[in-house]
Amino acid sequence: MRVDVVGPEQLSLVRAVYADAQTIQRAQGSPVWPEFSDALILVELEAGHLFRVLDGDTLVGVFSVAYEDPAIWGQHERGEHIYLHRIARSAEYAGRGLLEAVLVWARGQCRAMGRAGLRMDTWASNTGLIDYYQRHGFRFLGTRRIGDDARLPPHYQGIELALLEEVYGSAGERTPPPG
């Protein structure tokens, strides 16, 4: 599988994958993402922060990255991590390595940029997804309720998020969680 940046001309592709993700979320009984505005998506596309995962010519999914995230991580933000957001799977590509491909790419980016590790967030109520991320090397750090924050889209206001992190040692390898 390969990861590459999504260009602004691929807005409809991103919209289709987000629609697939919403369908999957409903079927699983998970919280469902809101409809993301074109403006929100285009900001990430134009910044080069939205990526697609391909298996040959088949679209597997999309995800976005941030290189700082003070609105969600608050006092824990140190500018040392890569933040993964909105990992969305194409409906035609069910459960065959999307997260693993994203993590391989993101871990490589961390090493190349000298970052301390990866961070993710999800709804605090989504225990199945939290467990899934923990099985892939992330530590659950706790929860954070998001207040009114103009830096975030309206759907973040008042939600409680689970914060997850994967930390690397000086050679770039994952370090085990404490305990």
C-alpha positions in Angstrom: 0.0 0.0 0.0 1.1 3.5 -0.6 0.2 6.9 0.9 0.1 10.2 -1.0 -1.2 13.6 -0.5 -4.7 14.5 -1.8 -5.0 17.5 -4.1 -7.9 20.0 -4.0 -9.2 18.6 -7.3 -10.0 15.4 -5.3 -12.6 16.9 -3.0 -15.3 14.6 -4.3 -13.2 11.6 -3.5 -12.7 12.7 0.1 -16.5 13.4 0.4 -17.3 9.9 -0.9 -15.0 8.3 1.6 -16.3 10.4 4.5 -19.9 9.3 3.5 -18.7 5.7 3.5 -17.3 6.2 7.0 -20.5 7.7 8.2 -22.4 4.6 6.9 -20.0 2.3 8.6 -20.3 4.2 11.9 -24.1 4.0 11.8 -23.9 0.3 11.1 -21.6 -0.3 14.0 -23.7 1.8 16.4 -20.8 4.2 16.9 -21.0 8.0 17.1 -21.3 9.4 13.6 -19.3 12.2 12.2 -21.1 15.3 11.1 -21.2 16.4 7.5 -17.9 18.2 7.0 -18.1 21.4 5.0 -16.2 21.8 1.7 -14.4 24.7 3.3 -13.1 22.6 6.2 -11.9 19.9 3.8 -10.4 22.4 1.4 -8.3 24.0 4.1 -6.7 20.6 4.8 -6.3 19.8 1.1 -4.7 23.1 0.3 -2.3 22.8 3.3 -1.2 19.3 2.1 -2.5 17.7 5.3 -5.0 15.3 3.8 -3.8 11.9 2.5 -5.1 8.9 0.7 -4.1 5.3 1.0 -4.0 3.2 -2.1 -3.6 -0.5 -2.7 -2.5 -0.5 -6.3 -5.1 1.7 -7.9 -7.8 0.9 -5.4 -8.6 3.6 -2.8 -8.4 2.2 0.7 -9.2 5.3 2.7 -8.2 8.8 3.7 -6.8 10.5 6.8 -5.6 13.9 7.9 -2.6 15.0 9.9 -1.7 17.9 12.1 1.7 18.9 13.4 0.3 20.6 16.4 -3.1 20.4 18.1 -3.4 22.8 21.0 -7.2 23.1 20.8 -7.6 19.4 21.6 -4.5 18.6 23.5 -4.4 21.8 25.6 -1.6 21.8 28.1 -0.2 18.5 26.8 0.7 20.1 23.4 4.4 20.3 23.1 4.9 20.5 19.3 6.6 17.1 19.4 4.1 14.7 17.8 2.2 14.0 14.6 -1.6 14.0 15.1 -3.8 11.6 13.1 -7.4 12.6 12.4 -10.4 11.3 10.6 -9.0 8.0 9.4 -11.8 6.9 7.1 -12.2 3.7 5.2 -13.7 3.3 1.8 -16.7 0.9 2.0 -15.3 -1.2 -0.8 -12.2 -2.0 1.2 -13.4 -3.6 4.4 -10.8 -4.2 7.2 -7.7 -5.1 5.2 -4.9 -2.9 6.6 -5.9 0.7 6.4 -4.8 1.6 9.9 -1.6 -0.4 9.6 -0.7 1.5 6.3 -1.4 4.8 8.0 0.7 3.9 11.0 3.6 2.7 8.9 3.6 6.0 7.0 3.1 8.1 10.1 5.8 6.4 12.0 8.2 7.0 9.1 7.2 10.7 9.1 7.9 10.8 12.9 11.4 9.4 12.4 12.1 11.7 9.4 10.9 14.8 11.3 12.4 13.8 14.7 9.0 13.8 16.4 8.4 12.0 19.7 5.5 10.0 18.5 1.9 9.8 17.3 -1.3 11.1 18.9 -4.9 10.4 18.2 -8.3 11.3 19.7 -11.7 9.8 19.4 -15.0 10.0 21.2 -14.5 9.0 24.8 -17.7 6.8 24.5 -16.2 4.8 21.7 -14.6 2.1 23.8 -14.4 -0.4 20.9 -12.2 2.0 18.8 -10.1 3.0 21.9 -9.4 -0.7 22.4 -8.6 -1.2 18.7 -6.1 1.7 18.9 -4.5 0.3 22.1 -4.0 -3.1 20.3 -2.1 -1.1 17.7 0.4 0.3 20.2 -1.4 3.4 21.5 -1.7 4.3 25.2 -4.9 5.7 26.6 -3.9 8.9 28.4 -7.3 10.0 29.6 -10.2 12.1 28.5 -10.7 15.8 27.8 -14.0 17.7 27.5 -13.8 20.3 24.8 -15.4 23.7 25.6 -16.2 26.5 23.2 -13.1 27.0 21.2 -13.1 29.1 18.0 -10.1 27.1 16.6 -12.3 24.0 16.3 -15.4 23.3 14.1 -18.7 23.5 15.9 -19.1 19.7 16.2 -16.3 19.6 18.7 -18.0 22.0 21.2 -19.0 20.1 24.4 -17.8 16.6 23.4 -15.6 14.4 25.5 -12.6 12.9 23.7 -10.3 10.1 24.6 -6.6 11.0 24.1 -4.2 8.3 22.8 -0.5 8.4 22.3 2.3 6.3 20.9 5.8 7.4 22.0 9.1 6.5 20.4 12.6 6.1 21.9 15.7 7.9 20.6 16.2 5.3 17.9 12.6 5.7 16.7 11.2 2.5 18.1 8.0 2.3 20.1 8.5 2.4 23.8 6.3 0.2 26.0 3.6 1.8 28.0 4.5 2.4 31.7 3.6 -0.3 34.2 
